[in-house]
Amino acid sequence: MTATYECENCGKRVSALQHPGECPDCDSEMRNVSVPRE
């Protein structure tokens, strides 16, 4: 199952089977948008 990840810096979104690590555009941390954050 793929998940959507969003860059914490630039907002780029990618779909991936595994955590992509760093943003392909700006090298910032990516986060899984399906996991709620408080």
MARVO-158286 format. One record per atom (N, C-alpha, C): x, z, y; residue number from 1. Coordinates in steps of 0.1 Angstrom, whole numbers, plus 2048, in hexadecimal, padded with zeros to 3 digits. Last residue first. Layout:
N
@x X, z Z, y Y, num NUM
...
# end
This chain:
38
@x 801, z 8A5, y 8A2, num 38
@x 7FC, z 8AF, y 8AB, num 38
@x 804, z 8B1, y 8B7, num 38
@x 7F9, z 887, y 892, num 37
@x 803, z 88F, y 899, num 37
@x 7FC, z 899, y 8A2, num 37
@x 7EF, z 878, y 873, num 36
@x 7EC, z 87E, y 880, num 36
@x 7F7, z 887, y 885, num 36
@x 7FA, z 85A, y 866, num 35
@x 7FC, z 869, y 865, num 35
@x 7F9, z 86F, y 872, num 35
@x 7F8, z 840, y 86C, num 34
@x 7ED, z 846, y 864, num 34
@x 7EF, z 855, y 862, num 34
@x 80F, z 838, y 878, num 33
@x 804, z 83B, y 881, num 33
@x 7F8, z 840, y 879, num 33
@x 82F, z 843, y 873, num 32
@x 823, z 83E, y 86C, num 32
@x 817, z 842, y 874, num 32
@x 848, z 839, y 88A, num 31
@x 840, z 843, y 884, num 31
@x 834, z 83D, y 87E, num 31
@x 86B, z 832, y 891, num 30
@x 85D, z 82D, y 88E, num 30
@x 856, z 839, y 888, num 30
@x 883, z 837, y 8AB, num 29
@x 87C, z 83C, y 89F, num 29
@x 86F, z 836, y 89D, num 29
@x 894, z 819, y 8B8, num 28
@x 88E, z 827, y 8B9, num 28
@x 887, z 82A, y 8AC, num 28
@x 89D, z 7FF, y 8BA, num 27
@x 8A5, z 809, y 8B2, num 27
@x 8A0, z 817, y 8B3, num 27
@x 88E, z 7EB, y 8C6, num 26
@x 895, z 7F4, y 8CF, num 26
@x 89D, z 7FF, y 8C7, num 26
@x 885, z 7D9, y 8B1, num 25
@x 886, z 7D5, y 8BF, num 25
@x 88F, z 7DE, y 8C7, num 25
@x 882, z 7E6, y 899, num 24
@x 88A, z 7DA, y 899, num 24
@x 88D, z 7D5, y 8A7, num 24
@x 885, z 809, y 897, num 23
@x 87E, z 7FE, y 89D, num 23
@x 887, z 7F2, y 89D, num 23
@x 891, z 818, y 878, num 22
@x 891, z 816, y 887, num 22
@x 88A, z 809, y 88B, num 22
@x 87E, z 81C, y 85E, num 21
@x 889, z 822, y 864, num 21
@x 889, z 821, y 873, num 21
@x 867, z 813, y 850, num 20
@x 871, z 80A, y 855, num 20
@x 87E, z 80F, y 85B, num 20
@x 85B, z 822, y 833, num 19
@x 85F, z 824, y 841, num 19
@x 86A, z 81B, y 845, num 19
@x 84C, z 808, y 81F, num 18
@x 854, z 814, y 821, num 18
@x 857, z 815, y 82F, num 18
@x 83B, z 7F2, y 823, num 17
@x 839, z 7FA, y 817, num 17
@x 841, z 808, y 818, num 17
@x 82F, z 7EC, y 844, num 16
@x 839, z 7EC, y 83A, num 16
@x 835, z 7F5, y 82F, num 16
@x 828, z 7DD, y 864, num 15
@x 822, z 7E2, y 857, num 15
@x 82D, z 7E1, y 84D, num 15
@x 82F, z 7E8, y 885, num 14
@x 833, z 7E0, y 879, num 14
@x 82B, z 7E6, y 86D, num 14
@x 82E, z 7E8, y 8A9, num 13
@x 828, z 7EC, y 89C, num 13
@x 82C, z 7E2, y 891, num 13
@x 83D, z 7F5, y 8C6, num 12
@x 83C, z 7EA, y 8BC, num 12
@x 837, z 7F0, y 8AF, num 12
@x 842, z 809, y 8D8, num 11
@x 834, z 807, y 8D4, num 11
@x 832, z 7FC, y 8CA, num 11
@x 85A, z 812, y 8E2, num 10
@x 855, z 806, y 8E8, num 10
@x 847, z 803, y 8E3, num 10
@x 85C, z 82D, y 8D6, num 9
@x 862, z 82A, y 8E3, num 9
@x 85A, z 81E, y 8E9, num 9
@x 852, z 831, y 8BD, num 8
@x 84F, z 83B, y 8C6, num 8
@x 854, z 837, y 8D5, num 8
@x 843, z 816, y 8AC, num 7
@x 84F, z 81B, y 8B2, num 7
@x 84B, z 825, y 8BD, num 7
@x 82F, z 81A, y 88F, num 6
@x 830, z 817, y 89E, num 6
@x 83C, z 81D, y 8A3, num 6
@x 823, z 80D, y 871, num 5
@x 82D, z 815, y 878, num 5
@x 82E, z 811, y 886, num 5
@x 80C, z 80C, y 858, num 4
@x 80F, z 807, y 865, num 4
@x 818, z 812, y 86C, num 4
@x 811, z 805, y 835, num 3
@x 80D, z 80E, y 840, num 3
@x 812, z 808, y 84D, num 3
@x 806, z 7F7, y 816, num 2
@x 80D, z 7F7, y 822, num 2
@x 808, z 801, y 82C, num 2
@x 808, z 800, y 7F4, num 1
@x 800, z 800, y 800, num 1
@x 809, z 800, y 80C, num 1
# end
